[in-house]
Amino acid sequence: MCLSLLEEMERKRKSKSISIDTLVWEAVEAQAEKQGIAVSRWLENHLFDDLQKFGIIPKDVRRLGERRGGDRTKSKEEQ
């Protein structure tokens, strides 16, 4: 399953509220801080990778890139 550029552009992030073990939350916060990224980004990256590993998300689908401040999927030379 290869997503077309149009299909990829239609993917968006949703805000959701979840309940999570405080021990797990604190560990995720610590790892996200070590990597210099938001907790939501850390969770999304790890869930996406695991879902691909288990074959739930096809291997040819890419993660959503950073949406703040414009398209960051292109290098400065391409812009």
Helices and strands as residue ranges (DSSP letters): H 5-10, H 22-35, H 39-53
